[in-house]
Amino acid sequence: MFSKQDHENWQAKLDQPRCILVLMQGWNGFNVQDFYFSSVPYQTKATDSIKIGFDARLDEDFTLNYAVPFLGETRQDSGMGDFILDNADGKFDYWIDCYFKGYPIHIAWGDPNWELEQFLVNPLLLNGVIENVEFVDDNKISVKFADQIGNLNKPIHEITISNDVQNESVRGTFSPLAFGHIRNAEPILLDAHEQGGRYKWHTGQVEGIISLKDRGVELIENIDFTAENQKGEFVLHSPATGSLTLDGKGAKDVVFPETITQIAFFLISNELPNSQIDTGFANVEDTKPYQAGLYFVDKTNLLDVLDALFTSIGGFYFSDLGVMKAGLIVDPVSQASMGILKDAIDISVKPLGEVYWRLKLGYNKNNKTQSESDLAPTVSTDMKASVKDEYLTVVSEDQAVKTIYKRAIEGEQQNTCLISKQDAQAEANAQLNIRKKTRFEVTATFQNAPLSILVGTIWTLYDQRYGLRSGKNIQLLKITKKLTTNEVQITGWF
């Protein structure tokens, strides 16, 4: 029986013929149509359970790209790629009227002499969605695709407030969302005529209200208001005298997700089966079980929310072989290596970012800033100070850094989703420890690197130049895989 190990052994043999198979769908104007393409002629075998003839139109230069951000950087496209279809005969000119974005695409590879089942023994190279199809010129069509992460490139939800509510100004607007521990958030007034007013602060079930304030004065549950946690609402017993704000514990299902990774898992699992979420999420949770809070009153993209969560802890997420994975930026020197990378075809090294002597993080977001005039005269000085600014701030610094690095900088404040000062301080210290010395970015191309390497993992790089003769551990930030040639380009840092 052909095994997964047999498939991996084949990958390592560079002299073997290679065939890429693409199975994709699109709307042709009448119904959903299946399309089958290959890099070389391929027909399923007599012993295969299904009979398919693949159209050999794929360009040979077929690449997959994976990337995770370094500290302070924005997310790059990951689990992404594209290929070119030969359309010189005009067979697919009718695609100009078709729709592909968001439709599924599956990519496998193997020996053109194999049965289809042998291609599928190993996990698919890609199990994702089509991002774009365009005509490059008269002869070529470009197909851009994304791995599982493409299924998350959408609003968290598109639920709007009913047009039946009494408050006309909020009809049809985005229904609010609260995750984790939120502070000083302004709820949405639905009905001013129901007792003292019905308000909404989350779309769905919540853990509960911690504190509800009218002009900064705390109201008492069951005396001043009634909470309806099943639908994220409450009703005042008498009208508010000014701005209402609340501290609360937001969305829950069976349990209340309150840490960075718990909230991320909660959001992703609403879109993907749990079997497609890697145990790396649990590893991040074990290392940095930091509480977080997010409140939205406008439509927000799910990937932007995940970015905000993971950058708060120097983390990252990506998709590989249809599975969502997560990890942390860590100093590779002190980490165990996955293996050795050597014999690069070419290699380059350059400094990575600025050296920091001071680093500031914002935490415990105040969702509604309030001036003294917004608050009742009886509100304490401490309370007034706590709602004046949008974020509280922690600072990590090392004055000694400036002795060596004369141009070391004080970084601009990076705001996070973190809640506690202790967690924010620990994160600031961890990030400064990485950034208070010169770091380097290395890019290298290999003909024989294992195609199973993942971004975020640690490898030992050897080369005759750049002080790499004895080897250095690097953490991989970007990988480009050229499938037909087994060529892999990596970018890492140390």
KENU-22391 format. One record per residue (C-alpha): x negated, y negated, z negated. Coordinates in Angstrom, 1 decimal. Layout:
BEGIN
[node [X, Y, Z]]
...
This chain:
BEGIN
[node [0.0, 0.0, 0.0]]
[node [-1.3, -3.4, 0.9]]
[node [-1.9, -5.4, -2.3]]
[node [-2.5, -9.0, -3.4]]
[node [-6.2, -8.1, -3.9]]
[node [-6.4, -6.9, -0.3]]
[node [-5.0, -10.3, 0.8]]
[node [-7.6, -12.1, -1.3]]
[node [-10.4, -9.9, 0.1]]
[node [-9.3, -10.8, 3.6]]
[node [-9.5, -14.5, 2.7]]
[node [-13.2, -14.2, 1.8]]
[node [-14.1, -12.7, 5.2]]
[node [-14.8, -15.7, 7.4]]
[node [-15.1, -13.6, 10.5]]
[node [-11.5, -12.3, 10.4]]
[node [-8.9, -13.7, 12.8]]
[node [-6.4, -16.0, 11.1]]
[node [-2.8, -16.8, 11.7]]
[node [-0.6, -19.3, 10.0]]
[node [3.2, -18.8, 10.0]]
[node [5.7, -21.6, 9.4]]
[node [9.3, -21.0, 8.6]]
[node [11.4, -24.2, 8.5]]
[node [14.9, -25.5, 8.8]]
[node [16.6, -28.6, 10.1]]
[node [20.0, -30.0, 11.0]]
[node [20.5, -29.9, 14.8]]
[node [23.6, -32.0, 14.9]]
[node [26.0, -29.0, 14.6]]
[node [24.5, -26.7, 11.9]]
[node [21.4, -25.8, 10.0]]
[node [18.9, -24.1, 12.4]]
[node [15.9, -21.9, 11.6]]
[node [12.5, -22.5, 13.3]]
[node [9.5, -20.2, 13.4]]
[node [6.1, -21.3, 14.5]]
[node [2.6, -19.8, 14.4]]
[node [-1.0, -20.9, 15.1]]
[node [-1.6, -17.9, 17.4]]
[node [1.0, -15.6, 19.1]]
[node [2.8, -13.5, 16.5]]
[node [5.7, -11.1, 16.6]]
[node [6.9, -9.2, 13.6]]
[node [6.2, -5.5, 13.9]]
[node [8.5, -2.6, 14.4]]
[node [8.2, -1.6, 10.8]]
[node [9.2, -5.0, 9.5]]
[node [12.7, -5.4, 8.1]]
[node [13.4, -8.4, 10.2]]
[node [12.5, -9.1, 13.8]]
[node [11.2, -12.6, 14.6]]
[node [9.1, -14.0, 17.4]]
[node [7.0, -16.9, 16.3]]
[node [6.4, -19.7, 18.7]]
[node [2.6, -20.3, 18.9]]
[node [2.6, -24.1, 18.9]]
[node [0.7, -25.0, 15.7]]
[node [-2.5, -27.0, 16.0]]
[node [-5.5, -25.2, 14.7]]
[node [-6.6, -28.0, 12.4]]
[node [-4.1, -27.3, 9.6]]
[node [-4.8, -28.8, 6.2]]
[node [-3.3, -28.9, 2.7]]
[node [-4.1, -31.7, 0.3]]
[node [-4.0, -31.7, -3.5]]
[node [-4.8, -34.5, -5.8]]
[node [-4.4, -35.7, -9.4]]
[node [-5.3, -39.2, -10.7]]
[node [-8.2, -40.2, -12.9]]
[node [-7.5, -42.3, -16.0]]
[node [-5.6, -45.5, -15.1]]
[node [-5.1, -44.6, -11.5]]
[node [-1.7, -44.1, -9.8]]
[node [-0.5, -40.8, -8.5]]
[node [-1.7, -39.7, -5.1]]
[node [0.2, -37.5, -2.7]]
[node [-0.4, -33.9, -3.8]]
[node [0.7, -30.6, -2.4]]
[node [1.1, -32.5, 0.8]]
[node [0.0, -31.8, 4.3]]
[node [0.9, -32.0, 8.0]]
[node [0.5, -30.1, 11.2]]
[node [0.9, -30.9, 14.9]]
[node [3.3, -29.0, 17.2]]
[node [2.5, -28.8, 20.9]]
[node [5.5, -30.2, 22.8]]
[node [3.9, -30.7, 26.2]]
[node [6.7, -28.7, 27.8]]
[node [9.4, -30.9, 26.2]]
[node [11.2, -27.9, 24.6]]
[node [11.8, -29.7, 21.4]]
[node [12.6, -33.1, 22.8]]
[node [16.1, -32.6, 21.3]]
[node [14.5, -33.0, 17.8]]
[node [14.9, -36.7, 18.4]]
[node [18.5, -36.2, 17.3]]
[node [17.8, -33.7, 14.5]]
[node [17.4, -34.3, 10.8]]
[node [14.6, -32.6, 8.8]]
[node [13.8, -34.6, 5.7]]
[node [14.4, -32.6, 2.5]]
[node [15.0, -29.3, 4.3]]
[node [12.9, -26.3, 3.2]]
[node [9.7, -25.2, 4.7]]
[node [7.6, -22.1, 3.9]]
[node [4.1, -21.4, 5.0]]
[node [2.1, -18.2, 4.9]]
[node [-1.1, -16.9, 6.4]]
[node [-2.9, -13.7, 7.2]]
[node [-4.2, -11.6, 10.0]]
[node [-2.2, -11.7, 13.3]]
[node [-2.3, -7.9, 13.4]]
[node [-0.5, -7.6, 10.0]]
[node [3.1, -6.8, 9.3]]
[node [5.1, -9.8, 8.0]]
[node [5.4, -8.1, 4.6]]
[node [1.6, -8.2, 4.4]]
[node [1.6, -12.0, 4.9]]
[node [4.0, -12.3, 2.0]]
[node [2.1, -10.1, -0.5]]
[node [0.3, -13.1, -1.8]]
[node [2.3, -16.2, -3.0]]
[node [3.2, -18.5, -0.1]]
[node [0.7, -21.1, 0.7]]
[node [3.5, -23.6, 0.5]]
[node [7.1, -23.4, -0.7]]
[node [8.4, -26.9, -0.3]]
[node [10.3, -29.5, 1.7]]
[node [9.8, -31.4, 4.9]]
[node [9.0, -35.1, 4.4]]
[node [9.0, -36.4, 7.9]]
[node [9.1, -35.3, 11.6]]
[node [8.0, -37.7, 14.3]]
[node [6.9, -37.7, 17.9]]
[node [3.2, -38.7, 18.0]]
[node [3.2, -38.9, 21.8]]
[node [4.8, -37.2, 24.8]]
[node [2.9, -34.0, 24.0]]
[node [2.8, -33.7, 20.2]]
[node [5.2, -33.6, 17.2]]
[node [3.9, -34.3, 13.7]]
[node [5.5, -32.5, 10.7]]
[node [4.7, -33.8, 7.3]]
[node [5.6, -31.6, 4.3]]
[node [5.3, -31.5, 0.5]]
[node [5.1, -28.6, -1.9]]
[node [7.6, -28.2, -4.8]]
[node [6.8, -31.7, -5.9]]
[node [8.8, -32.9, -2.9]]
[node [12.0, -31.6, -4.5]]
[node [11.4, -34.0, -7.3]]
[node [11.1, -37.1, -5.1]]
[node [14.6, -38.3, -5.9]]
[node [16.4, -40.4, -8.5]]
[node [16.8, -38.9, -11.9]]
[node [20.5, -39.1, -11.2]]
[node [22.8, -41.2, -9.1]]
[node [25.7, -41.3, -11.5]]
[node [27.4, -44.6, -11.7]]
[node [29.8, -46.1, -14.2]]
[node [33.4, -45.4, -13.3]]
[node [35.5, -48.1, -11.4]]
[node [38.2, -47.4, -14.0]]
[node [36.4, -49.0, -17.0]]
[node [37.8, -52.2, -18.4]]
[node [34.5, -54.2, -18.0]]
[node [34.6, -55.1, -14.3]]
[node [31.0, -56.3, -14.3]]
[node [29.6, -52.8, -14.9]]
[node [31.8, -50.9, -12.5]]
[node [29.7, -48.9, -10.0]]
[node [26.4, -49.8, -11.7]]
[node [23.9, -47.2, -12.8]]
[node [24.9, -45.2, -15.8]]
[node [22.1, -45.5, -18.5]]
[node [19.7, -42.8, -19.5]]
[node [17.8, -42.3, -22.8]]
[node [15.0, -39.8, -23.4]]
[node [13.1, -39.1, -26.6]]
[node [12.9, -41.9, -29.3]]
[node [14.1, -45.2, -27.9]]
[node [13.8, -48.6, -29.7]]
[node [15.9, -51.7, -29.6]]
[node [17.8, -50.7, -26.5]]
[node [20.8, -52.7, -25.3]]
[node [23.9, -50.4, -24.6]]
[node [26.3, -51.0, -21.8]]
[node [29.8, -52.4, -22.7]]
[node [32.5, -50.3, -21.1]]
[node [35.7, -51.6, -22.7]]
[node [35.9, -54.7, -24.8]]
[node [39.6, -54.0, -25.7]]
[node [39.1, -50.5, -27.4]]
[node [38.9, -51.5, -31.1]]
[node [35.7, -53.7, -31.3]]
[node [34.4, -52.4, -28.0]]
[node [33.3, -49.1, -26.4]]
[node [29.6, -48.9, -25.4]]
[node [27.4, -46.4, -23.5]]
[node [23.7, -45.8, -24.0]]
[node [23.2, -42.4, -22.2]]
[node [24.8, -40.3, -19.6]]
[node [25.5, -37.0, -21.4]]
[node [24.9, -35.5, -24.8]]
[node [22.4, -37.2, -27.2]]
[node [20.8, -36.2, -30.5]]
[node [22.2, -39.4, -32.1]]
[node [21.9, -43.0, -33.1]]
[node [19.2, -43.8, -35.7]]
[node [20.1, -47.5, -36.1]]
[node [22.7, -49.8, -34.5]]
[node [22.2, -53.6, -35.0]]
[node [24.3, -56.6, -34.3]]
[node [22.0, -59.7, -34.0]]
[node [19.4, -57.6, -35.9]]
[node [21.8, -56.8, -38.8]]
[node [22.2, -53.0, -39.3]]
[node [25.7, -51.6, -38.9]]
[node [26.9, -48.5, -40.9]]
[node [28.1, -45.4, -39.0]]
[node [31.8, -44.5, -39.7]]
[node [32.3, -47.9, -41.4]]
[node [31.3, -50.3, -38.6]]
[node [31.2, -47.9, -35.7]]
[node [32.0, -44.3, -34.6]]
[node [29.4, -42.4, -32.7]]
[node [30.4, -40.1, -29.9]]
[node [27.2, -38.1, -29.3]]
[node [28.6, -35.7, -26.8]]
[node [28.8, -38.4, -24.2]]
[node [26.2, -40.9, -25.4]]
[node [28.8, -43.5, -26.5]]
[node [30.0, -45.3, -29.6]]
[node [33.0, -47.5, -30.5]]
[node [32.7, -50.6, -32.7]]
[node [35.4, -51.0, -35.4]]
[node [35.3, -54.8, -34.9]]
[node [33.8, -57.0, -32.1]]
[node [30.0, -57.7, -32.2]]
[node [29.0, -61.3, -33.1]]
[node [26.0, -61.2, -30.7]]
[node [23.5, -58.8, -29.0]]
[node [23.9, -55.2, -29.9]]
[node [20.7, -53.1, -29.9]]
[node [20.1, -49.5, -31.0]]
[node [17.3, -47.1, -32.0]]
[node [18.2, -43.6, -31.0]]
[node [17.3, -40.1, -30.1]]
[node [18.3, -39.5, -26.5]]
[node [19.2, -36.7, -24.2]]
[node [19.5, -33.2, -25.5]]
[node [20.7, -29.8, -24.2]]
[node [20.3, -26.9, -26.6]]
[node [17.4, -28.8, -28.2]]
[node [16.2, -32.4, -28.4]]
[node [13.1, -32.9, -26.2]]
[node [11.0, -35.6, -27.9]]
[node [7.4, -35.2, -26.8]]
[node [5.8, -36.1, -23.5]]
[node [5.7, -32.6, -22.1]]
[node [9.1, -31.6, -23.6]]
[node [10.7, -34.5, -21.8]]
[node [8.9, -33.8, -18.6]]
[node [9.9, -30.1, -18.8]]
[node [13.5, -31.1, -19.5]]
[node [13.6, -33.4, -16.4]]
[node [11.8, -31.0, -14.1]]
[node [13.8, -27.9, -15.2]]
[node [17.0, -29.7, -14.2]]
[node [15.7, -29.6, -10.6]]
[node [13.7, -26.4, -10.6]]
[node [14.0, -22.9, -12.1]]
[node [11.9, -22.4, -15.2]]
[node [10.0, -19.7, -13.3]]
[node [8.5, -22.4, -11.2]]
[node [7.1, -24.4, -14.1]]
[node [3.6, -23.2, -15.2]]
[node [2.5, -22.5, -18.8]]
[node [0.0, -25.3, -18.4]]
[node [2.8, -27.5, -19.8]]
[node [2.7, -25.6, -23.0]]
[node [-1.1, -26.1, -23.2]]
[node [-0.8, -29.8, -22.8]]
[node [1.9, -29.8, -25.5]]
[node [-0.5, -27.9, -27.9]]
[node [-3.3, -30.5, -27.3]]
[node [-1.2, -33.7, -27.3]]
[node [2.2, -33.1, -28.9]]
[node [2.9, -36.9, -28.8]]
[node [6.4, -38.3, -29.2]]
[node [7.7, -40.5, -26.4]]
[node [10.7, -42.7, -25.5]]
[node [12.2, -43.9, -22.2]]
[node [15.4, -46.0, -21.5]]
[node [16.7, -46.8, -18.1]]
[node [19.6, -49.0, -17.0]]
[node [18.6, -49.0, -13.3]]
[node [18.2, -46.2, -10.8]]
[node [14.7, -44.7, -11.2]]
[node [12.8, -42.1, -9.2]]
[node [12.0, -38.9, -11.1]]
[node [8.3, -38.9, -9.9]]
[node [7.9, -42.4, -11.3]]
[node [9.2, -41.2, -14.7]]
[node [6.8, -38.2, -14.7]]
[node [4.0, -40.6, -13.8]]
[node [4.8, -42.8, -16.8]]
[node [4.9, -39.8, -19.1]]
[node [1.7, -38.2, -18.0]]
[node [-0.4, -41.3, -17.7]]
[node [0.5, -42.1, -21.3]]
[node [-1.7, -39.2, -22.4]]
[node [-4.4, -39.2, -19.7]]
[node [-2.6, -36.3, -18.1]]
[node [-1.4, -35.2, -14.6]]
[node [1.0, -32.9, -12.9]]
[node [1.0, -31.3, -9.5]]
[node [2.5, -28.5, -7.5]]
[node [0.7, -25.4, -6.1]]
[node [2.1, -22.4, -4.4]]
[node [5.6, -23.5, -5.4]]
[node [4.8, -23.9, -9.1]]
[node [4.6, -27.1, -11.1]]
[node [1.4, -27.4, -13.1]]
[node [0.2, -29.9, -15.7]]
[node [-3.2, -30.8, -17.3]]
[node [-5.3, -33.4, -18.9]]
[node [-8.3, -35.5, -17.8]]
[node [-11.1, -34.2, -20.1]]
[node [-14.9, -34.7, -20.2]]
[node [-16.0, -31.7, -18.2]]
[node [-19.4, -31.4, -20.0]]
[node [-17.8, -29.8, -23.0]]
[node [-15.4, -27.5, -21.1]]
[node [-15.6, -23.9, -20.0]]
[node [-16.3, -23.6, -16.3]]
[node [-14.1, -21.6, -13.9]]
[node [-17.1, -20.7, -11.7]]
[node [-19.9, -22.0, -9.5]]
[node [-19.8, -24.2, -6.4]]
[node [-22.9, -24.3, -4.4]]
[node [-24.3, -24.5, -0.8]]
[node [-22.4, -27.6, 0.2]]
[node [-22.3, -28.5, 3.8]]
[node [-22.5, -32.1, 2.8]]
[node [-22.3, -34.0, -0.5]]
[node [-22.1, -37.6, -1.8]]
[node [-22.0, -39.2, -5.2]]
[node [-20.9, -42.7, -6.3]]
[node [-20.0, -44.5, -9.5]]
[node [-16.4, -43.9, -10.7]]
[node [-14.7, -47.1, -12.0]]
[node [-15.8, -49.6, -14.6]]
[node [-17.5, -49.0, -17.9]]
[node [-15.2, -50.1, -20.8]]
[node [-16.3, -51.4, -24.3]]
[node [-12.7, -52.1, -25.3]]
[node [-9.5, -50.3, -24.3]]
[node [-5.9, -51.4, -25.2]]
[node [-2.7, -49.3, -25.1]]
[node [0.8, -50.5, -25.5]]
[node [3.2, -48.3, -27.4]]
[node [6.7, -48.1, -29.0]]
[node [8.4, -50.1, -26.3]]
[node [10.9, -52.7, -27.4]]
[node [13.6, -52.3, -24.8]]
[node [15.1, -55.7, -25.5]]
[node [12.9, -58.6, -26.6]]
[node [14.7, -61.0, -28.9]]
[node [13.8, -64.5, -30.0]]
[node [14.5, -65.9, -33.4]]
[node [17.7, -67.6, -32.1]]
[node [19.0, -64.2, -31.0]]
[node [19.0, -62.9, -34.5]]
[node [21.0, -63.6, -37.6]]
[node [19.4, -65.9, -40.2]]
[node [19.3, -63.0, -42.8]]
[node [17.0, -60.9, -40.6]]
[node [13.6, -60.3, -42.2]]
[node [10.4, -61.9, -40.9]]
[node [9.0, -58.4, -40.2]]
[node [12.1, -57.5, -38.1]]
[node [11.8, -60.7, -36.1]]
[node [8.2, -60.0, -35.4]]
[node [8.9, -56.4, -34.3]]
[node [11.3, -57.4, -31.5]]
[node [9.5, -60.5, -30.2]]
[node [7.2, -58.6, -27.8]]
[node [7.8, -55.8, -25.4]]
[node [5.1, -53.5, -26.8]]
[node [3.1, -53.0, -29.9]]
[node [-0.7, -52.6, -29.2]]
[node [-3.5, -50.5, -30.4]]
[node [-7.2, -51.2, -29.6]]
[node [-10.2, -48.9, -29.4]]
[node [-13.6, -50.5, -29.0]]
[node [-17.3, -49.8, -29.3]]
[node [-19.5, -52.9, -29.4]]
[node [-22.7, -50.9, -28.9]]
[node [-21.6, -50.1, -25.4]]
[node [-22.4, -53.7, -24.3]]
[node [-26.0, -53.3, -25.4]]
[node [-26.7, -50.9, -22.6]]
[node [-23.9, -51.8, -20.1]]
[node [-24.2, -55.5, -19.8]]
[node [-21.1, -55.7, -17.5]]
[node [-18.9, -53.4, -19.5]]
[node [-15.4, -54.7, -19.5]]
[node [-12.4, -55.2, -21.8]]
[node [-9.7, -53.4, -19.9]]
[node [-6.2, -54.8, -19.4]]
[node [-3.6, -53.3, -21.6]]
[node [-2.1, -50.1, -20.3]]
[node [1.5, -49.6, -21.5]]
[node [2.6, -46.1, -22.4]]
[node [5.7, -44.2, -23.4]]
[node [4.2, -43.2, -26.7]]
[node [6.1, -44.0, -29.9]]
[node [3.7, -43.7, -32.9]]
[node [0.7, -45.8, -33.7]]
[node [-1.2, -42.7, -34.8]]
[node [-0.7, -41.0, -31.4]]
[node [-1.4, -44.2, -29.4]]
[node [-4.6, -44.8, -31.4]]
[node [-5.8, -41.2, -30.8]]
[node [-5.1, -41.6, -27.1]]
[node [-6.9, -44.9, -26.9]]
[node [-10.0, -43.4, -28.6]]
[node [-10.0, -40.4, -26.3]]
[node [-9.8, -42.5, -23.2]]
[node [-12.5, -44.9, -24.4]]
[node [-14.8, -42.0, -25.1]]
[node [-14.5, -41.0, -21.4]]
[node [-14.8, -44.6, -20.0]]
[node [-17.6, -46.1, -22.2]]
[node [-20.4, -44.7, -20.0]]
[node [-21.1, -44.5, -16.3]]
[node [-19.1, -41.8, -14.7]]
[node [-19.6, -40.5, -11.2]]
[node [-17.4, -39.2, -8.4]]
[node [-18.8, -36.5, -6.2]]
[node [-17.4, -35.3, -2.9]]
[node [-18.6, -32.1, -1.3]]
[node [-17.6, -29.8, 1.5]]
[node [-18.0, -26.0, 1.4]]
[node [-17.6, -23.2, 3.9]]
[node [-17.3, -20.5, 1.3]]
[node [-15.5, -22.1, -1.7]]
[node [-12.7, -20.0, -3.1]]
[node [-9.4, -21.2, -1.6]]
[node [-7.8, -20.5, -5.0]]
[node [-9.5, -23.4, -6.7]]
[node [-7.1, -25.9, -8.3]]
[node [-7.2, -29.6, -9.0]]
[node [-7.7, -30.4, -12.7]]
[node [-9.9, -27.3, -13.3]]
[node [-13.6, -27.4, -14.3]]
[node [-16.3, -26.0, -12.0]]
[node [-20.1, -26.0, -12.2]]
[node [-21.6, -27.8, -9.1]]
[node [-25.1, -27.0, -7.9]]
[node [-27.1, -29.0, -5.3]]
[node [-30.7, -30.0, -4.7]]
[node [-29.8, -33.7, -5.0]]
[node [-28.2, -36.1, -7.4]]
[node [-29.4, -34.4, -10.5]]
[node [-27.4, -31.3, -9.7]]
[node [-30.3, -28.9, -9.4]]
[node [-29.5, -27.4, -12.8]]
[node [-25.8, -27.7, -12.3]]
[node [-23.2, -30.0, -13.8]]
[node [-19.7, -29.4, -14.8]]
[node [-17.2, -31.4, -12.8]]
[node [-13.4, -31.8, -13.1]]
[node [-11.7, -31.5, -9.7]]
[node [-9.5, -34.5, -8.7]]
[node [-8.9, -33.8, -5.1]]
[node [-9.0, -30.8, -2.8]]
[node [-8.5, -30.6, 1.0]]
[node [-8.2, -27.1, 2.4]]
[node [-8.6, -26.4, 6.1]]
[node [-6.9, -23.0, 6.4]]
[node [-8.0, -21.8, 9.8]]
[node [-11.8, -22.4, 9.1]]
[node [-11.9, -21.7, 5.4]]
[node [-13.4, -25.1, 4.9]]
[node [-12.7, -26.8, 1.5]]
[node [-13.6, -30.4, 0.6]]
[node [-13.5, -31.2, -3.1]]
[node [-13.7, -34.5, -5.0]]
[node [-14.5, -34.3, -8.7]]
[node [-15.9, -36.4, -11.6]]
[node [-18.6, -36.0, -14.2]]
